[in-house]
Every structure is written in C-alpha cells, then in structure tokens.
C-alpha cells in the first residue's frame, strides 16, 4: 500500500522522535503518524489514542491497511487514560488547542511516570502548554514555528529537567516562546503581526462598549500583550 504523505506540521513532530522510542499519539485521528514512524523504523512501538468513534475506526482501518498491527495498538479513550504507566517513552499530542493539551496532561499526570519526552503541537494557545510545563518540572528543550497550508503551527518539545532553564523574561517568553523569540523567523513575525491586528480591533470594540470593571480589565490585558509583542517585533 502506498504510504500516506504526512503534512508539514506532522513531519516536524516526527523529526523530534528519537530512534527506537515507544510512542503514544493522543488524538491520533487516522493514525497516519503512528503508521508512518513504524514503517520508517523510527519508533519501535506506537499507541494511537482516540476518543471519538469515527476517528477510532478510521485509525483501526489505517493500521490494518498499513500492515503494522503488531506494532501499533489503536485504543479508544479520553486523553492519557488509554495508557498504562511505563508503556511509552514519548507522548505526542498534536492538532489541538494549547489549553486542551495542558488539560489532557494535567488529567493524566500519573501516566507520565517513565515518559522522557513530550512532543506537543498546539494550533493555538501555546502559552498554556509552556505554563503547564513550567509548573510541572518539564524543561522546554526546543520549539519550532512553521506555516503549513496557510496556517501557522508551533511544535514544543519537553523533557524532565529544569523548567525555568530557558526563561529570563517570563511573561514575554511564556507568550512568545523563549526559543522562537531568539529566532524571530518569518512565520513567527507573520503570526504575531496577525495577532496584533486582531487584538487592536478587540481593544477598539472594548473602548466603544459600555465601561465596566470587566471591560477595563480585558482592555488592559490586551494592551499589555500588544506592548509585549510590539516590543519583540521591533
């Protein structure tokens, strides 16, 4: 069977899997990533976790078509509940919001025993992941930002260690990413210029709405973020 070509963002995720790792792909959808890393000899074993019936069945079918059923186990369940402690070295959660990813990690904290690497690809809200990693003893070891099919994604990789190691200006670096902030690549600039535009429109709308303690607090929060990003992009 012809191998499915992974998207650019999933290729970036795969690039951070160490050879021979046992992986779990949480929210695996069609199990393209687990099938790919087994067929390429990158991972030695993979679990594809999916909560919804449709994607779960699609994942099962893909594993069968790919002929990797001895090495890829498709499981149905919510987040990390599909795992047993010590089964995998690396957990991948890709294609969700950062807040949801951090909630999945928090809800399944006991399943992280023995896990040495997290590869997390939020579509939005990477700040929530960085905050969770910082609060839970996970050191951010690399970050990547890339554009794929007109959308911008971030890939965060963490290992157990000094969770404050790469942070000097915590507020700014939690928002923008300590590694990404140093590089200030094209996708980085494009993302944050777009966010600036969006935030400024929100501030305009807040200024036109009825004043209250809540609207003033929201406005101040957006103005603070605008100032941080404008300073970073100069």
Secondary structure, 3 states (H helix, E strand, C coil): CCCCCCCHHHHHHHCCCCCCEEEEEECCCCCHHHHHHHHCCCEEEEEEEECCHHHHHHHHHHHHHHCCCCCEEEEECCHHHHCCCCCCCEEEEEEECHHHHHHHHHHCHHHHCCCCEEEEEECCCHHHHHHHHHHCCEEEEEEEEEEECCEEEEEEEEEECCCCCCCCCHHHHHHHCHHHHHHCCHHHHHHHHHHHHHHHHHHHHHHHCCCCHHHHHHHHHHHHHHHHHHHHHC
